[in-house]
Amino acid sequence: MLKIFKIIAILEGISYLVLFSNMLFIKPNHFDLYKTLLYPIGMSHGVLFVAYIVLAVLLKFKENWDAKKLGIIGVASVIPFGTFYIEKKYLKNA
């Protein structure tokens, strides 16, 4: 399950950056393309975010993580590049 969490963490981080890229670079110049891409990108990011949080809570009990580690992993999911940091620091053994 740790290996799946590692993959989800990387995919969630990528989807977060793609969502920001859509907002910052495509929206000002190509509003129609922005509206077309918003739903699929947003939906995939939402699904990956929920999967990330659910797997983090499940792994808290399976791996006996303390509340501090779970909190850091949870906060990292809302910071750009945060999931890459978590993957590198906390999930390197997977």
Helices and strands as residue ranges (DSSP letters): H 2-21, I 22-26, H 31-62, H 67-76, H 82-89
